[in-house]
Amino acid sequence: MADIVVTRYAVHGMPVDQYAAALRDRLPEWDIAVAETPGAERDLIGNATVLTGNDLSPELVDTADSLQLFAGTYAGYDHLPLSDLADRDIALTTASGVHGPNVAGNVVGSWLAFARGFFTARRHQRNHVWQSFHTDDFAGSRVCVVGLGEIGEAIVDRVEGFDVETVGVRHSPEKGGPTDEVYGFDEIHEAVTDTEYVGLACPLTDETRHLIDEEVFRTMHPEAVLTNVARGPVVDTDALVSALQRNHIGGAALDVTDPEPLPADHPLWDFENVLITPHNAGHTPSYYERLADIVAENVRRAERTGEWDGLRNQIDL
């Protein structure tokens, strides 16, 4: 029987054997196994101390007699059976922080692509057209980052060299942040006014669902670029389509959509000023290495303290 069980679901198409190997490197004295089938998952979890993966069913929780920790492989956790974990006193941690460098790079890259006209250049290249076109300076822009967790802070850190003015939006604005100004979610209109680039990196909650709606699009700068690496429903999709059709915003870069996957006949595919990536911003060849660092750190802490509490990225259940 294994002490740590890795579920079979791969992240971004990378084999979970790589994840298991990274854990073994960091925790050589722990028995680590990959549950390669549903049956193996049920068999192994019965005596496992740690289960790590992207999902967990209530039925599986019921069979986890020795489980102390479910280490999620994603930053999000709203899809998990939180009440079942709480009832069984099983700690929950997430992969928050694993995505920071790569997702932040994705956001800043999309803003630069819009500012420097790369999409126009690509269309001209495809049609063998040598023709100059107008571009904008990203430097000196006003940038709004919605959500100041590890991803949001990484975005702010990467735009500092461009001499931009930064605005942050978070649940508790009194905490401050790395931006020049900080607003609450209820002040989203004030935050996006005269902002040329808006990046969404907040969790999906009742407070942030459809945070970016028809009224906010009307408030936004008519040339503003919206980049969403949060969750699709943070944006009202119908309102986004309408805003693009009416030129209420300059464009959008969407790594997440609502619905997701985006249906092949959805109008968002056909806008020349929309960039769509398939929830791919989190991809990095270092994903499992960074994730294994978090899990190993928490296992070591539990070894020292004798408690599965006060862990890195632990969610309060």
N, C-alpha and C positions, 0 to 999 in steps of 0.2 A: 504494500500500500504506500501511497505517496503522501508526503507532507504538504507539498504545493502542487496543485493541479492547474494546468493551463487548458482552457477550453479550445476547441478545434477551429473556432472562427478566426480567420486571418484578418489583419488590419491592412487596408489598402493593397490587398493581394499579396502581401509578403507572408511566406510560410511561418506558421507559429513555432516551428522547430527553432527558428532563429531567436524567438523570444525566450523559449525554454533554455536555449544555450546561453543567452545573456544572463538569465537568472542563475544558472549553474555556475557561471564564472564568478558571480558575486556571492552566492550562498552555497559553497561546495559541500558543506556538511548536511544540507537539506536534501531530501529525496524529492525530485521534481519530475513530474510525468505529464505528458500531453494526452488529453482525452480525445482520441481520434474518432470515436463514434459516440452516438447518444448512449448506447449501452455502457461503454467504458466510462462515460461521464457520470452516469448513475452509480456505477460500481466504485469509482475512485473517490467521489465526493463524500461518501459515508464516513471515511476516516481522515479526510483532509483537514488541515489546519487553515490553509489559505487556498482560495479559488480565485483565479484571475481570468478575466475574459470580458466580452462586451455586453453579455446579457445573462440573465438568471431568472428562471421561472419559479413561481411559488412552490410548485411540486418538487423542484430540485432542492429548494430551501428545506422542505420538510424531511428530506433524507440526509441532510447535512448535520449529523449528530455531533461532530467535533469541530465544525467550522467556526473560526474566530474572525476571519477577514475575507470580504469579497473586494478584490482590487480591480476596479473597473479599468478597462483599456481605452475608454473615451473620457473626454472632459465632462460630457453630459451624463446625467443620471436619472432624469425624469421618467425614463422608460423602465426602470427597475422596480421590483416589488418592495418598496421602502418599508411599508408597515410590517411585512413578513420578516424582513431583516431586523427591524426594531424589536419585534416580538421575541425573536430568538437571540437577541443581544449580539448580533453579528455586526462587526464594524464595517463601514463602507468607505473606500477611498476612490479617488478618480485620477485620471491622467492629466489633470490640469498642470500646465507648464510645459508639457511635452511639445505642444503645438506652437508655443510662443514665437520662436525664431522663424519658422517656415511660414506660418499663417501671416505674421507681420510682413514678411517679405512679399507674400502674395498680394496683400492689400496695397503696399507702397508701389509694387510693380504695376498694379492696375491703374493707380493714379498717374504714374509717370507715362504709361501707355496712352492714356487719354490726353494728358497735357501736351505730349510731344507728337500727337497725331499718328501713332503707330498703326492704328486700324485703317486710317486713310491710306497710309503708305503701303500697307499690305494689299488693299484693294487695287491700288495703282500697279503694284508689282504683278498681281495676278493677271491684270489686263494689259501688261507691258506698256504702261503709260508713264512717261517721264514728265511730271508736272509738279511744280511747287505748290505748297499748300500752307495755310496759316497754322501756327501752333501757339501754345501758351507756355508761360513760365510756371513751373510748380513752386519754385522758390518765391517766398513772399506771400504765399496763399494763406487762407484761413482754413484750418483743418479741424473737423469735429470727430472725436472718437467716442462712440457710445458703448460704455462698458469699460471699466478701468481695472479689470483683472489682469492676469499675467499676459494675455494676448494684447489687450488694450494698451498696457504699459509698454509692451515690446513695440507696438506700432508707433507710439509717441517717441520712444527712444530712437527709432530709425528715421524719423522725419526731422529730428532736431538739427541735423546738418544742412537742411534745406532752408533754414532761417524762416520757418513758417510760424504763424500764430496758431496756437493750439487751444481747443476747447474740449473739455471732457464732460461726459454725462454718466452719472452713476446713481445707484439706489440711495446711497447715503452721501450726499454732496458735502456734508460737514466733515467728512474724512479728508477732504482735499484730494490732491493727486498731482501727477507730474505735468499737468497741462497749465496753461496760463490762466484759464478760467475753468470752474467746475460748476455744473448745474445738476439738478435732480431730473428724474425721468418726467416729472410733471412740468418741467421747464424746457421741454424739448424744442418748442417753437423759438424760444430765446436763444437756444444753443445753435440752431441751424441757420438762423438769420444771417445772411451775407457770408455763409460758409460755402467755399467752392468744392470741398471734398468732405464727404461724410462716410465714416467707416463704422459698421455695426459689428460689435464683438461682445455683446451682452448675452446672458443666459435667457432662455425662453421661460417667462413666468406670466402670471396673470397680469402683472404690471407692464410687461414688455410686449405681450401679444398685440399685434397690429399697432405697435407704437408709432410706426411710420405709416400714416394713413393719408387719406385725401387732403385733409386740412394741413398736415405737415408738408406735403408736397407743394401745396400752394404757398407755404411760407418759405420754402427753400429757394435759394438763388436759382434763376432760370438756366444757368450753365453748370449747376452743381452736379457732381458725379457721386452716386451712391454705391458703396461697396458693402456687400453683406456676406460676412463669414460667420455669422451668429447662427440663427436658425431661420428657416424660411418664413414661418408665421410671424416673425417680428415685423415683417412688411406685409401690408395689405396688397396682395398681388393684383387684384382688380384695379386698385387705386394706382399702383405702379404702372400698369399698362396704360391707363388713362393719362397719367402724367407724361409718359413718353409720347403718346399720340398728340398731346396738346402742347408739347415743348415746354412743360413746366419745369423740367430738369434737363441737364445736358446729356446724361447717360447713366448706365448702371453696370456694375460688375457683380455677378451673382454666383457665388460658390454654393449657395443653398437656395432652395426655392420652395414654394408652397403652391401646388403639390410637388412632392419629390419622390421619385424622379419626375422631371418635367415632361409631360406628354409630348409626343412628336409633333402634334398639331397645335401646340400652344403658341399664341402670337409672340411671346417673348423671344422665341428663336429667330424671328425674322427682322428684328430691329438692328440696323447697322451700328447703332450706338449702345448696344448691349453685349457684354461679354459674359458667357456662361461657361462655368467649369463644373464638373460633376462631383461636387462635395470633395474636392481634391486638394484644397489648400493645406490640409493637415498632413499631406504625404511628405515624408522625409525618410531617407535610408537610415537615419539615426533614431527612428521612432522607438523600436524595441530596446535600444540601448538606453535611451532616456527614461523609458517606462520602467525598465529593470532597475535603474538607479533609485527610482521612487519606491518601488516595492521592496527592494533590499534594505533601503534605509528604514522603512517601517517595520520590517521583520526584525532587524537589529535592535530597534528601539524597544519592541515588545520583549525581546530576549533580555534586555537590560532591566526593564521596569516590571516585567511580569504582567503587564496590562496591554490590551489592544485598544489603547486610547491615547489621545494627544498625538495622533499620527499626522504625517504630512498629507495634505489634501483630504483629510477626513471630513465626511459630511455628518452634520448633527442630525441624527434620526429621532 
